Amino acid sequence: MKMFLSAQWERLQTSYWFVPSLLAVCATALSFFTVHLDTIMKAKWIKATGWIWAGGPEGARNVLATIAGSTITVAGVVFSITIVSLTLASSQFGPRLLRNFMADRATQFVLGVFVATFLYCLLVLRTIRGTDTATFVPYISVTCGLLFAVGSVGFLIFFIHHVSSSILAENLIARVAEDLQDGIDRLFPEKVGEDAEEAETPLEVSLDSWREEDAHEIHAERSGFIQAMGSERVLEVAQENDLLVRLHRRPGDFVAKGSLLAEIWPKAKASVRLSRELRATFLLGRHRTPTQDLEYSIDQLVEVAVRALSPGINDPFTAMSCIEWLGVALLQVSGRKIPLAQRFDDDGKLRVIADVTDFAGIAAACLNQIRQYGSASVAVTIRLLDMLERVASEMRSEEQRAVLAEHARKIRDDGVSHATNEQDQREIEELFASAEKAWTPESERRDGNQDRRPDGAR
């Protein structure tokens, strides 16, 4: 249930109908409320205040009609500007970044304000009566309509500024990086303390009691991307039925109809109901989402960098900006405790073996494609090595530093092979030699320094 609600909330956040519809409902309720106030308030008292609109029926109709007509026209302009910005972002930075624009609350709210103003004025307009037998002018409601109009002008000015700044490469990259950092905090909330005792379970688990041919396979009934997965529910099902479940897919993977999703041991306990329950823990959709897929946010930054390095755009500065933010993400992940693949019940019995990511996989997602497409650029190669040196120097895990060292060697090799100038090659080699000290373990550094000491030196 939690997985389903989280996925639905993600869809609402990236839609252009939810916030405008919510504001339209609020405007409808407000129109009925203000009209009711006008029916119980005395017109003489209202006219005596001096600041409430106090014209006649014809004037009220003209005011509300003018506001309604102008706001719906401006709403069309706002929508057109939004579509243009989405088109520019899609062609310049990549179609996957459209989600960030569609999830922009400011744009949704501005569009909702204009729709709400139009609907409010239209609903109030129907209550005005100016015949010989009956006259009713909703003074308070018309005043509120005027306030809506003034506020809409302010929102229009804000919207023009917001759209202009949101399509700047630096702001767009920073916003995607913030989403990536939020995803790290959400998926890996537990920090690794310096002195904390880590009671981790070994990754290698003995499955001697289970035979491979005794496994029951669960296959996908339709194709799509795994948007989310109910890991807690899988553990509950395994514990309730005394099973061992092995998951072969994780959020972000694409599965075709009939693909293997999971296996359960022993096969004798498998049933149609059990398969349906486990299959329901996988939420499939047409596209990836960052709800449980950290690499999706990483791929967005990588896509911006790779497009910037393409011959058609040739913008290495945007790529280098993405590299810096990816370095921040690597450093943030290095200080978090990544969940293990093995999941145990309260009695310490192994119940689930999941397909999980690790630091090596995250680092590969951050660095591999930029290295492959940016190896021809000396500036990008140097920035990658410089970033890895700074990140590795702040990591406490020697295993993580070794992962970055391997990537740095690949970056150095590709950069040197593509650099035609000897000075550029030397600069890459020198930077790699300097960076190599950042991921060399302290013990090896001390041993190396002792080996280099002259005879008789203390």
ChimeraX attribute file (.defattr): number of C-alpha atoms within 10 A of each C-alpha:
attribute: neighborCount
match mode: 1-to-1
recipient: residues
	/A:1	9
	/A:2	10
	/A:3	20
	/A:4	15
	/A:5	10
	/A:6	14
	/A:7	21
	/A:8	11
	/A:9	12
	/A:10	15
	/A:11	14
	/A:12	14
	/A:13	19
	/A:14	18
	/A:15	17
	/A:16	19
	/A:17	13
	/A:18	16
	/A:19	20
	/A:20	21
	/A:21	16
	/A:22	14
	/A:23	20
	/A:24	21
	/A:25	15
	/A:26	13
	/A:27	22
	/A:28	19
	/A:29	12
	/A:30	17
	/A:31	23
	/A:32	16
	/A:33	12
	/A:34	18
	/A:35	21
	/A:36	14
	/A:37	15
	/A:38	19
	/A:39	14
	/A:40	8
	/A:41	14
	/A:42	10
	/A:43	16
	/A:44	9
	/A:45	9
	/A:46	16
	/A:47	14
	/A:48	10
	/A:49	10
	/A:50	9
	/A:51	9
	/A:52	15
	/A:53	19
	/A:54	21
	/A:55	15
	/A:56	16
	/A:57	19
	/A:58	12
	/A:59	13
	/A:60	23
	/A:61	23
	/A:62	12
	/A:63	18
	/A:64	25
	/A:65	16
	/A:66	14
	/A:67	23
	/A:68	23
	/A:69	13
	/A:70	16
	/A:71	24
	/A:72	18
	/A:73	14
	/A:74	17
	/A:75	21
	/A:76	15
	/A:77	14
	/A:78	20
	/A:79	17
	/A:80	12
	/A:81	15
	/A:82	19
	/A:83	12
	/A:84	12
	/A:85	17
	/A:86	20
	/A:87	15
	/A:88	15
	/A:89	22
	/A:90	14
	/A:91	10
	/A:92	16
	/A:93	23
	/A:94	17
	/A:95	15
	/A:96	19
	/A:97	22
	/A:98	18
	/A:99	15
	/A:100	18
	/A:101	23
	/A:102	17
	/A:103	17
	/A:104	16
	/A:105	16
	/A:106	16
	/A:107	23
	/A:108	23
	/A:109	19
	/A:110	22
	/A:111	29
	/A:112	23
	/A:113	25
	/A:114	30
	/A:115	22
	/A:116	26
	/A:117	29
	/A:118	27
	/A:119	21
	/A:120	28
	/A:121	29
	/A:122	20
	/A:123	18
	/A:124	23
	/A:125	23
	/A:126	9
	/A:127	13
	/A:128	21
	/A:129	18
	/A:130	13
	/A:131	9
	/A:132	6
	/A:133	6
	/A:134	8
	/A:135	11
	/A:136	15
	/A:137	25
	/A:138	27
	/A:139	26
	/A:140	21
	/A:141	28
	/A:142	28
	/A:143	19
	/A:144	20
	/A:145	23
	/A:146	18
	/A:147	12
	/A:148	21
	/A:149	23
	/A:150	12
	/A:151	14
	/A:152	22
	/A:153	14
	/A:154	12
	/A:155	19
	/A:156	19
	/A:157	10
	/A:158	14
	/A:159	20
	/A:160	12
	/A:161	11
	/A:162	13
	/A:163	17
	/A:164	10
	/A:165	13
	/A:166	17
	/A:167	18
	/A:168	11
	/A:169	18
	/A:170	14
	/A:171	12
	/A:172	20
	/A:173	24
	/A:174	15
	/A:175	15
	/A:176	19
	/A:177	22
	/A:178	15
	/A:179	17
	/A:180	25
	/A:181	22
	/A:182	16
	/A:183	21
	/A:184	21
	/A:185	15
	/A:186	13
	/A:187	17
	/A:188	17
	/A:189	14
	/A:190	13
	/A:191	15
	/A:192	14
	/A:193	11
	/A:194	8
	/A:195	6
	/A:196	8
	/A:197	8
	/A:198	9
	/A:199	6
	/A:200	9
	/A:201	12
	/A:202	9
	/A:203	10
	/A:204	8
	/A:205	10
	/A:206	8
	/A:207	10
	/A:208	7
	/A:209	8
	/A:210	14
	/A:211	11
	/A:212	13
	/A:213	9
	/A:214	13
	/A:215	20
	/A:216	19
	/A:217	17
	/A:218	22
	/A:219	17
	/A:220	18
	/A:221	13
	/A:222	12
	/A:223	15
	/A:224	19
	/A:225	20
	/A:226	23
	/A:227	24
	/A:228	24
	/A:229	23
	/A:230	16
	/A:231	17
	/A:232	13
	/A:233	17
	/A:234	25
	/A:235	21
	/A:236	14
	/A:237	17
	/A:238	22
	/A:239	20
	/A:240	9
	/A:241	11
	/A:242	15
	/A:243	19
	/A:244	25
	/A:245	26
	/A:246	21
	/A:247	21
	/A:248	16
	/A:249	19
	/A:250	21
	/A:251	24
	/A:252	22
	/A:253	14
	/A:254	18
	/A:255	19
	/A:256	13
	/A:257	11
	/A:258	12
	/A:259	17
	/A:260	15
	/A:261	19
	/A:262	22
	/A:263	24
	/A:264	25
	/A:265	23
	/A:266	19
	/A:267	17
	/A:268	10
	/A:269	13
	/A:270	18
	/A:271	11
	/A:272	8
	/A:273	9
	/A:274	16
	/A:275	17
	/A:276	11
	/A:277	14
	/A:278	24
	/A:279	18
	/A:280	15
	/A:281	18
	/A:282	23
	/A:283	17
	/A:284	22
	/A:285	16
	/A:286	11
	/A:287	12
	/A:288	22
	/A:289	22
	/A:290	20
	/A:291	21
	/A:292	22
	/A:293	21
	/A:294	24
	/A:295	23
	/A:296	20
	/A:297	25
	/A:298	26
	/A:299	18
	/A:300	22
	/A:301	28
	/A:302	23
	/A:303	21
	/A:304	23
	/A:305	26
	/A:306	26
	/A:307	22
	/A:308	23
	/A:309	24
	/A:310	13
	/A:311	8
	/A:312	8
	/A:313	11
	/A:314	14
	/A:315	15
	/A:316	20
	/A:317	16
	/A:318	18
	/A:319	24
	/A:320	22
	/A:321	18
	/A:322	29
	/A:323	23
	/A:324	18
	/A:325	21
	/A:326	23
	/A:327	22
	/A:328	18
	/A:329	21
	/A:330	23
	/A:331	18
	/A:332	17
	/A:333	21
	/A:334	21
	/A:335	18
	/A:336	18
	/A:337	17
	/A:338	19
	/A:339	15
	/A:340	16
	/A:341	18
	/A:342	19
	/A:343	20
	/A:344	16
	/A:345	13
	/A:346	7
	/A:347	7
	/A:348	8
	/A:349	12
	/A:350	21
	/A:351	23
	/A:352	24
	/A:353	21
	/A:354	20
	/A:355	16
	/A:356	16
	/A:357	16
	/A:358	14
	/A:359	18
	/A:360	15
	/A:361	12
	/A:362	16
	/A:363	21
	/A:364	14
	/A:365	18
	/A:366	22
	/A:367	21
	/A:368	15
	/A:369	16
	/A:370	26
	/A:371	22
	/A:372	14
	/A:373	16
	/A:374	25
	/A:375	25
	/A:376	18
	/A:377	16
	/A:378	21
	/A:379	16
	/A:380	23
	/A:381	24
	/A:382	22
	/A:383	17
	/A:384	24
	/A:385	25
	/A:386	19
	/A:387	20
	/A:388	27
	/A:389	24
	/A:390	16
	/A:391	22
	/A:392	27
	/A:393	16
	/A:394	14
	/A:395	18
	/A:396	14
	/A:397	13
	/A:398	14
	/A:399	14
	/A:400	17
	/A:401	24
	/A:402	16
	/A:403	17
	/A:404	25
	/A:405	23
	/A:406	11
	/A:407	21
	/A:408	24
	/A:409	14
	/A:410	16
	/A:411	26
	/A:412	23
	/A:413	15
	/A:414	17
	/A:415	26
	/A:416	22
	/A:417	12
	/A:418	15
	/A:419	18
	/A:420	12
	/A:421	10
	/A:422	10
	/A:423	10
	/A:424	17
	/A:425	19
	/A:426	13
	/A:427	14
	/A:428	24
	/A:429	17
	/A:430	12
	/A:431	17
	/A:432	21
	/A:433	13
	/A:434	13
	/A:435	21
	/A:436	20
	/A:437	15
	/A:438	19
	/A:439	25
	/A:440	16
	/A:441	15
	/A:442	12
	/A:443	9
	/A:444	10
	/A:445	12
	/A:446	11
	/A:447	10
	/A:448	11
	/A:449	10
	/A:450	12
	/A:451	10
	/A:452	9
	/A:453	10
	/A:454	8
	/A:455	7
	/A:456	5
	/A:457	6
	/A:458	6
